[in-house]
Structure formats: structure tokens, C-alpha cells
């Protein structure tokens, strides 16, 4: 989420987190022996997969706007390296219960790990979701109302 906000704010890059910092923030890494090397080599973490998906999907993107959506949601519209619209959105409150949203025809979504979400109905909550599709900038406000 921080990288999305940084890019939207005009940052060229963010300060990356080291293996040791990730170890401190990720309960799955707590207690790993030699955290700075062991966590990066031997303890799998979803954070690394999510960072890879972000770099793959958003590399070379340009920030366009913050769509008008529900006040409890962060949403950012970008053009990817091929000029296609991508919206990344999430519910701001980490403790919020996910809510169901329905995607209109022509819109698709990927989870924070870059996996395609096959259903047009999905649970939307604090984990970022990538939305793509034709006319996305006009549809996203209705989907995330």
C-alpha cells in the first residue's frame, strides 16, 4: 500500500525494506535464526510475492487520479507501461470486514499477489486489489461506492 501511495504522490522510488525489517513486521518470520539472512533465503513470505506482483504490474506506470469512491476506500488510477488503465484499491481500516463487490462486464481483478480473480463477485477488504478493463475510470466509482 505504501508503494502505491508513494507513486501516486510523485515519488520515483520508495525506500525498500530489508530482510530484517520484513522479519520484524511479519509474524511468520519472528524467531527465525539469523533473521537478516535466514528470512530472505529460507522463510517464504507473502510480502515478497506481493512486492514482485506490484513491480511486474506497475513497473513504468504513470499516476492519473484518485477516483471518487467511498470515503473508507483508498483508490488510485494509473496508466500502465502499455497505456492501459489500472486501479489499485483497498479498504483503509485493517480491521474492517470484507464486503462483496460485483464487477461489471469488461472489468477484471487481481489479488495482491497478482493472481486473477475468476469470479465477478469478490470479497473486497484491506488487502489491495488490482482492477483492469476498458473504461475503468468511468466504472470504478460505481463499483467501489
For each residue, the residues with C-beta under 8 A, 3 or more apart:
1: 4 5 74 90 128
2: 5 6 14
3: 6 7 14 51 54 58
4: 1 7 8 54 58 74 76 88 128
5: 1 2 8 9 74 76
6: 2 3 9 11 13 14
7: 3 4 10 11 58 61 63 76 78
8: 4 5 63 66 76 78
9: 5 6
10: 7 63
11: 6 7 14
12:
13: 6
14: 2 3 6 11
15:
16:
17: 21 22 25
18: 21 22 36
19: 22 23 35 36 37 39 40
20: 23 24 35 36 39
21: 17 18 24 25
22: 17 18 19 25 26 29 39 40 45 47 48
23: 19 20 26 29 30 32 35 36 39 43
24: 20 21 29 30 35
25: 17 21 22 47
26: 22 23 29 30 39 45 47
27: 30
28: 43 44 45
29: 22 23 24 26 32 35 39 43 45
30: 23 24 26 27
31:
32: 23 29 35 38 39 42 43
33: 38
34: 37 38
35: 19 20 23 24 29 32 38 39
36: 18 19 20 23 39 40
37: 19 34 40 41
38: 32 33 34 35 41 42 43
39: 19 20 22 23 26 29 32 35 36 42 43 45
40: 19 22 36 37
41: 37 38
42: 32 38 39
43: 23 28 29 32 38 39
44: 28 48
45: 22 26 28 29 39 48 49
46: 49 50 112 113
47: 22 25 26 50 51
48: 22 44 45 51 52
49: 45 46 52 53 113 114
50: 46 47 53 54 112 113
51: 3 47 48 54 55
52: 48 49 55 56 114
53: 49 50 56 57 110 112 113 114
54: 3 4 50 51 57 58
55: 51 52 58 59
56: 52 53 59 114
57: 53 54 80 86 110 114 130
58: 3 4 7 54 55 61 78 80 86 88
59: 55 56 81
60: 80 81
61: 7 58 78 79 80 81 86
62: 78 79
63: 7 8 10 76 77 78
64: 77 78 79 85 137
65: 76 77 137
66: 8 75 76 77
67: 75 76 77 87 137 140 141 144
68: 141
69: 73 75 89 140 141 144 145
70: 73 144 145
71:
72: 91 92 93 96
73: 69 70 89 90 91 92 144
74: 1 4 5 89 90 92
75: 66 67 69 87 88 89 140 144
76: 4 5 7 8 63 65 66 67 87 88 89
77: 63 64 65 66 67 85 86 87 136 137 140
78: 7 8 58 61 62 63 64 85 86 87 88
79: 61 62 64 83 84 85 86
80: 57 58 60 61 83 84 85 86
81: 59 60 61
82:
83: 79 80
84: 79 80 132
85: 64 77 78 79 80 132 133 136 137
86: 57 58 61 77 78 79 80 130 131 132 136
87: 67 75 76 77 78 130 131 132 136 137 140
88: 4 58 75 76 78 128 129 130 131
89: 69 73 74 75 76 124 128 129 131 140 144
90: 1 73 74 125 126 127 128 129
91: 72 73 96 98 99 124 125 126
92: 72 73 74 96 126
93: 72 96 126
94: 126
95: 126
96: 72 91 92 93 125 126
97: 125
98: 91 123 124 125 126
99: 91 123 124 125
100: 121 122 123 124
101: 121 122 124 143 144
102: 120 121 143
103: 107 108 109 120 121 122 131 143
104: 107 139 142 143
105:
106: 133 134 135 139
107: 103 104 131 132 133 136 139 143
108: 103 116 117 131 132 133
109: 103 116 117 122 129 130 131 132
110: 53 57 113 114 115 116 117 129 130 132
111: 114 115 117 127 129 130
112: 46 50 53 127 128 129
113: 46 49 50 53 110
114: 49 52 53 56 57 110 111 130
115: 110 111
116: 108 109 110
117: 108 109 110 111 122 129
118:
119: 122
120: 102 103
121: 100 101 102 103
122: 100 101 103 109 117 119 129
123: 98 99 100
124: 89 91 98 99 100 101 129 144
125: 90 91 96 97 98 99
126: 90 91 92 93 94 95 96 98
127: 90 111 112
128: 1 4 88 89 90 112
129: 88 89 90 109 110 111 112 117 122 124
130: 57 86 87 88 109 110 111 114
131: 86 87 88 89 103 107 108 109 136 140 143
132: 84 85 86 87 107 108 109 110 136
133: 85 106 107 108 136 139
134: 106
135: 106 138 139
136: 77 85 86 87 107 131 132 133 139 140
137: 64 65 67 77 85 87 140
138: 135 141
139: 104 106 107 133 135 136 142 143
140: 67 69 75 77 87 89 131 136 137 143 144
141: 67 68 69 138 144 145
142: 104 139 145
143: 101 102 103 104 107 131 139 140
144: 67 69 70 73 75 89 101 124 140 141
145: 69 70 141 142
